């Protein structure tokens, strides 16, 4: 996984009053958990742009008063009106201990079903996984080069070594559905063929009456 470095400061006081003070100074109150003890600290709000406005997941190396810890961003709370970050939770990475996170999905290849007029439906943008941080990729790449109309790829069809998927195995990730336009055109063609078949019959009756 990709890494990014951030510098923070330990909080001397913990509480709503101090949190408001930190936010006025454009700092975000944060909590680090998952290790031996919880750590309360702050990070500059502007530094969050590197890790929240992107689908990618980063290992964040946080420098706290000269001591560096590695963590994964787990949760972010935003202001209900503005985009300001109010609070953030980080999960400390402990060597040999699996972590849970959500990895973004990217697709490669061209589905034959789409070429035939089908519609590609992306059911999920991320997948919840568990594994050692050194075994987790930056993203999950899924090849859709064999998907025909009516085909789909489910979580159980994705194979990754040393990674456990936490969502239901039967959950669809991507599928190719029949486009409505294709169905409509097919129905119109069928109706046209039926109409064409009926016309000679009507003409035949008229000719027969004329002969009589």
C-alpha positions as CSV (number, residue, x, y, z in Angstrom):
1,X,0.0,0.0,0.0
2,X,1.1,3.6,-0.6
3,X,2.3,5.6,2.3
4,X,2.0,9.3,3.3
5,X,3.7,11.1,6.2
6,X,1.9,13.6,8.5
7,X,3.1,15.5,11.5
8,X,0.9,15.9,14.6
9,X,0.9,17.2,18.1
10,X,-0.2,15.4,21.3
11,X,-3.2,16.9,23.0
12,X,-2.6,18.1,26.6
13,X,-6.3,18.5,27.3
14,X,-9.2,16.4,26.0
15,X,-12.7,17.7,25.9
16,X,-15.2,19.7,23.9
17,X,-13.8,23.0,24.9
18,X,-10.3,22.1,23.8
19,X,-11.6,20.5,20.6
20,X,-13.3,23.7,19.6
21,X,-10.1,25.6,20.3
22,X,-8.1,23.2,18.1
23,X,-10.6,23.6,15.2
24,X,-10.5,27.4,15.4
25,X,-6.7,26.9,14.8
26,X,-7.5,24.7,11.8
27,X,-6.4,21.6,13.6
28,X,-8.3,18.3,13.7
29,X,-8.7,16.4,16.9
30,X,-7.8,12.7,16.3
31,X,-7.7,9.4,18.2
32,X,-5.2,6.6,17.5
33,X,-6.3,3.2,18.8
34,X,-5.5,-0.5,18.2
35,X,-2.2,-0.4,20.0
36,X,-1.3,-0.6,23.7
37,X,-3.3,2.6,24.5
38,X,-5.4,5.3,22.9
39,X,-3.5,8.4,21.9
40,X,-5.2,11.8,21.5
41,X,-3.5,14.2,19.1
42,X,-4.2,16.8,16.4
43,X,-3.3,17.1,12.7
44,X,-3.4,20.1,10.4
45,X,-6.7,20.1,8.6
46,X,-5.1,21.0,5.2
47,X,-3.0,17.8,5.4
48,X,-6.2,15.6,5.2
49,X,-6.7,16.6,1.6
50,X,-4.0,14.0,0.6
51,X,-5.9,11.1,2.2
52,X,-9.6,11.8,2.1
53,X,-10.3,13.3,-1.4
54,X,-9.1,10.1,-3.1
55,X,-10.5,6.6,-3.4
56,X,-7.1,5.1,-2.5
57,X,-6.2,3.9,1.0
58,X,-2.9,5.0,2.5
59,X,-0.7,3.9,5.3
60,X,-0.2,7.1,7.3
61,X,3.1,7.6,9.0
62,X,2.3,10.0,11.9
63,X,5.1,11.8,13.6
64,X,4.0,12.7,17.2
65,X,6.6,14.7,19.1
66,X,9.4,12.8,17.5
67,X,7.8,9.4,17.7
68,X,6.5,7.8,14.5
69,X,3.6,5.4,14.3
70,X,1.9,3.9,11.2
71,X,-1.8,3.8,11.0
72,X,-4.8,3.5,8.7
73,X,-7.6,6.2,8.6
74,X,-10.7,4.5,9.8
75,X,-13.3,7.2,10.2
76,X,-13.8,10.9,9.5
77,X,-16.5,13.2,10.8
78,X,-17.4,16.3,8.7
79,X,-19.2,19.5,9.5
80,X,-22.9,19.1,8.6
81,X,-22.9,22.1,6.4
82,X,-19.3,22.7,5.3
83,X,-16.6,20.3,4.2
84,X,-14.4,20.9,7.3
85,X,-13.0,17.8,9.0
86,X,-14.2,17.7,12.7
87,X,-12.7,14.5,13.9
88,X,-10.7,11.5,12.7
89,X,-10.0,8.0,14.0
90,X,-6.8,6.1,13.1
91,X,-6.1,2.4,13.6
92,X,-2.5,1.8,14.6
93,X,-0.7,-0.9,12.5
94,X,0.7,-3.5,14.8
95,X,3.3,-5.9,13.2
96,X,1.8,-9.3,12.6
97,X,-1.8,-8.1,13.4
98,X,-4.3,-8.1,10.5
99,X,-6.3,-4.9,9.8
100,X,-9.7,-4.3,8.3
101,X,-10.2,-1.7,5.6
102,X,-12.0,-1.0,2.4
103,X,-10.0,-1.1,-0.9
104,X,-11.1,0.6,-4.1
105,X,-11.9,-1.4,-7.2
106,X,-10.7,-0.7,-10.7
107,X,-11.8,-2.6,-13.9
108,X,-9.7,-3.5,-16.9
109,X,-10.6,-4.9,-20.3
110,X,-13.8,-4.5,-22.4
111,X,-16.8,-6.6,-21.8
112,X,-18.1,-8.4,-25.0
113,X,-21.6,-7.9,-23.7
114,X,-21.2,-4.1,-23.7
115,X,-20.0,-4.3,-27.4
116,X,-23.2,-6.1,-28.2
117,X,-25.2,-3.3,-26.7
118,X,-25.4,-4.4,-23.0
119,X,-25.1,-2.0,-20.1
120,X,-22.2,-2.3,-17.6
121,X,-23.4,-2.0,-14.0
122,X,-20.9,-1.3,-11.3
123,X,-22.4,-2.6,-8.1
124,X,-19.6,-1.7,-5.7
125,X,-16.8,0.8,-5.6
126,X,-14.9,-0.7,-2.7
127,X,-14.5,-4.1,-1.0
128,X,-14.1,-4.6,2.7
129,X,-11.1,-6.8,3.4
130,X,-8.9,-8.1,6.2
131,X,-5.2,-9.0,6.1
132,X,-1.7,-8.0,7.1
133,X,-0.9,-4.5,5.8
134,X,2.1,-5.8,3.8
135,X,-0.3,-8.2,1.9
136,X,-2.9,-5.6,1.0
137,X,-2.6,-4.0,-2.5
138,X,-3.4,-0.4,-3.3
139,X,-6.5,-1.4,-5.2
140,X,-8.4,-4.5,-6.4
141,X,-8.1,-5.0,-10.2
142,X,-10.9,-6.9,-11.8
143,X,-10.8,-8.0,-15.5
144,X,-14.2,-7.8,-17.2
145,X,-12.9,-9.0,-20.6
146,X,-15.1,-12.2,-20.6
147,X,-18.4,-10.7,-19.4
148,X,-21.3,-11.3,-21.9
149,X,-24.9,-10.0,-21.5
150,X,-26.3,-11.6,-18.3
151,X,-22.9,-12.4,-16.8
152,X,-21.6,-11.0,-13.5
153,X,-18.6,-11.2,-11.2
154,X,-19.3,-11.9,-7.5
155,X,-17.0,-11.6,-4.6
156,X,-16.5,-15.3,-4.5
157,X,-15.1,-15.2,-8.0
158,X,-12.2,-12.9,-6.9
159,X,-9.1,-14.7,-5.8
160,X,-6.4,-12.9,-3.8
161,X,-3.7,-14.5,-1.8
162,X,-3.5,-13.7,2.0
163,X,-6.6,-11.4,1.8
164,X,-10.0,-12.2,3.3
165,X,-13.1,-10.6,1.9
166,X,-15.6,-9.5,4.6
167,X,-18.7,-9.0,2.4
168,X,-21.1,-11.8,1.4
169,X,-19.5,-14.1,-1.2
170,X,-22.6,-13.9,-3.4
171,X,-22.6,-10.1,-3.6
172,X,-22.3,-8.9,-7.2
173,X,-19.4,-6.5,-7.9
174,X,-20.1,-5.9,-11.6
175,X,-22.6,-7.2,-14.1
176,X,-23.7,-6.7,-17.8
177,X,-27.4,-6.2,-18.2
178,X,-29.5,-6.0,-21.3
179,X,-30.0,-2.4,-22.3
180,X,-33.6,-1.2,-22.7
181,X,-32.9,0.2,-26.1
182,X,-31.7,-3.2,-27.3
183,X,-34.9,-4.8,-26.0
184,X,-37.1,-2.1,-27.6
185,X,-35.4,-2.5,-31.0
186,X,-35.8,-6.3,-30.8
187,X,-39.5,-5.9,-30.1
188,X,-40.0,-3.4,-32.9
189,X,-38.3,-5.8,-35.3
190,X,-40.6,-8.6,-34.2
191,X,-43.6,-6.5,-34.7
192,X,-42.4,-5.4,-38.1
193,X,-42.0,-9.0,-39.2
194,X,-45.5,-9.9,-38.0
195,X,-46.9,-6.9,-39.9
196,X,-45.1,-7.8,-43.0
197,X,-46.4,-11.4,-42.8
198,X,-50.0,-10.2,-42.4
199,X,-50.0,-7.8,-45.4
200,X,-49.8,-10.4,-48.1
201,X,-52.7,-12.3,-46.4
202,X,-54.9,-9.2,-46.6
203,X,-53.9,-8.5,-50.2
204,X,-54.7,-12.2,-51.0
205,X,-58.2,-11.8,-49.7
206,X,-58.8,-8.7,-51.8
207,X,-57.6,-10.4,-55.0
208,X,-59.8,-13.4,-54.2
209,X,-62.8,-11.2,-53.9
210,X,-62.0,-9.4,-57.1
211,X,-61.7,-12.7,-58.9
212,X,-65.1,-13.8,-57.6
